[in-house]
């Protein structure tokens, strides 16, 4: 089985030349840009079937009694976040860590695969939207009477 291990940022792609874990050069050419998930299988342009693996990354593990409130603050900053039953995971960020401590979070540095939530609109990322609400410059803006 051919595998390709990529971190969260690198797993968001459309067309890219990559090197698999065994050193094989392949080109992925997907119909649209999207986040490849851990365990997903894709096919390179040469027909090679590749299983995607999420790479271990430096993350901040967040726990504490006020986890729903903490999750709201993380989401309000549009920060990619992996949501689990008893913890949240985000990319390490000392500024966010300071803010989270003031909110009562317990923090721990961990290194593991990162698989954050895909976002409310199913695009696989929490980035890429605009707040302009101007229908002339924002194709996602809604017109109102």
N, C-alpha and C positions, 0 to 999 in steps of 0.2 A: 504494500500500500504506500502510495506517495503522499507525504504530508507537507504542509506549509504552515509554519508557526509565525504568527504576526501579532504585534501588540494592537490595542484597541484602535489607535489612530490609523495604522497601516491596513487594518481590516476593512476600512471604508474605502472602496475603490470602484472604478468602472473598467478602465483599461490600463494595464500595467505589465511590464516585463518584471518577472520575479524569479528568485532562485529557491527551489524547494529545499527541504531539510536534508535531502541526500545530494544536493549540489546540482540538480537538473535545472536548466534555464527554461522557463515557460512564459507564455504570454496569456494573461487572462483578458478576455474581451467580453464583458457582460453587457446586456442590453441597456442597463441604466446603472448609475452609481448607487451603491447600497452597502450596508454593513454585512460582512460575512460573519456568520456565527460559528462558535466553537462546535466542531463535529460535523459541520455542513460539508457536503461534497460538491465540488464544481469541476467543470471540464475546461482544460486549456485548449487553445486553438489547434494544437496538434493531436487532440483527442485524449491526452493524459487526464485521468481522473485523479483529483487531488482532494484530500481531506484537510479542512482548515482546523488549526489548533490555535487557541488563544494563548499568547505568550504570558509568562509571569511578568508583572509590572510592580513598581513601587507604588503602593496604595496607602491610604489612610483608612483604617477601620474605625467606625464610629458606633458607639453603643451608649446606652444611658436611658434613664427613665423617660426623658422627654423626646424620644425618637421621632414621633410624628411631627412635632414642632420643628425639630432639627431638620427633618426631611423637607419641610416646607421652605425653610431658609435656604437650603441647598438648591432646591428647585427654582426659587425666586432669583437665583443667580445663574440659572441655565447651565448648571454644572452637571456633566454626566455623572450618574449615580447608580450603582448596583444596589438594589433594594432586596433585603432578605428579611426573614422573620425577626431576627434579634439584632441585626446590624445593618449598617450602610457602608458602602465602599466608594471612595472617590480617589482620583489621582492626588498624590501628595501635593499640598500647597500650604505653605506656612501662613499665608494671610488668612485663608479659610480656616486653618487649624486654630489660629488665635480667636477668630470669630466664634467657632464652634465651642471652644472652651468656655467663652463667656456665656454661652447658652446652656452650659451644664453638661456638655458631651464628654464622654470618656473616649480618649483617642489612643490608638496603637498603630505603629508602622508595621505593615505586612507586605509580603511580596507573593503575589498570586495572580492567576488570570483575571482580567477585568472584563465583565460583561454587563455594562450598564443598561438600564431601561431604554427602550427605543424612542420614547417621546410620544406625546399625545396624538400626533397625526400619522404615526406608523412609518415614519421615514427612516427609522433606525438610528437617528442622531437627535440630539436636543439642540443642535445649532442650525443656522441657516434660515431663520425666519427674520422678519423685520417688524419694527414697531411704527413704521411711518404712517400706515393707514391711508396713504395717498394713492387713489386708484390710478393715477397717471404714472407713478414711479414704482408702485408695489403691485405686482400681478396677483398677490394673494389677498389684497385688501377687498373689503366688502363695501358695495355702494349702499348708501342709506338715503331714504327720502327726506 
